[in-house]
Amino acid sequence: MAEDSRAVRCNAWCTLICGALAALLAAYACLEPVTALFVPEVGWFLLVPSLLILLLGLISCVSSGRSKLFQSQLAIFTFLLATLLAAAGVFSFHYVAAASHWVFEGCVMYRTEGIWSKSRIQEKLQVAHEQYEELSCSYKRCRLLNPLTLDLADCGPRARCKGGSRVDRLRFYGWMRHLQVTFHCGGFCRAEVPMFGLTTMEETLHERPACVDSVVDLLQMAGRLLGAVAVLLAVPVGLAALRLACVAAVEEEEESGSETAPLTSRRTMGPRVHADEDSL
């Protein structure tokens, strides 16, 4: 029973800790603006097995006194979810790497040929660039009206293209601001003067690298991080599940053996009693 309790506690702690860390990792993938735009599937693929592992961890905390069959089934489900989490990590690594390549190739083809390369994210790239052009137009118009304005966020009602609506209501307004302020980049596919994060007039005279370079670097880093951490977290969960399954199987065999021992002893005692009676 002591080994059984240790195996259950080990499985519970492993699933709770690793499940919580995996859930935080998935939350990062869901909330980071770049990954949420180009690879939103990755966050959900990691989040589902992470939450299920957390749930099994909570079940493990109250399964110490349960039957060995229940613990064996719990170990099997935990091991399957650990395998699913590792598979999600491998998928995330390859899919995010492919997405970073699609982003880079898309901007290169647009700069050289004026068209977007065909890929799964072609429409997202095109929409993002079109809204960036509208933001850039609004920024230039705002600075023509007030040359002392440094940041598009300070333009207020002037933040609109001629005949258009206010650009601070566009979907990619906050997304582009996040890129330029966080990564200190300029245009979307080309090196340009940024629209956000400028503090001095001198900064309006210098171009910064294209934000697509930062997007590609971030996607590559996120793919490696998500894939490696998901696989690393799945390993202790799987090992703890295997240990729980082995301990439950061994103790179940011992219990069944102890139950059959009295029956066999009675059967062996029967012939001896009859032999003693015959001798008398």
JOSUL-V28540 format. One record per helix or strand. SS is the DSSP state (alpha for helix, beta for strand). FROM is the first residue (numbers start at 1). LEN is the number of residues. If there is no record, write none. Layout:
SS,FROM,LEN ; SS,FROM,LEN
//
This chain:
alpha,2,30 ; alpha,33,6 ; alpha,40,22 ; alpha,68,46 ; alpha,122,24 ; alpha,152,3 ; alpha,156,3 ; beta,160,1 ; beta,166,1 ; alpha,167,3 ; alpha,173,11 ; beta,192,1 ; alpha,201,5 ; beta,208,1 ; alpha,211,69
//
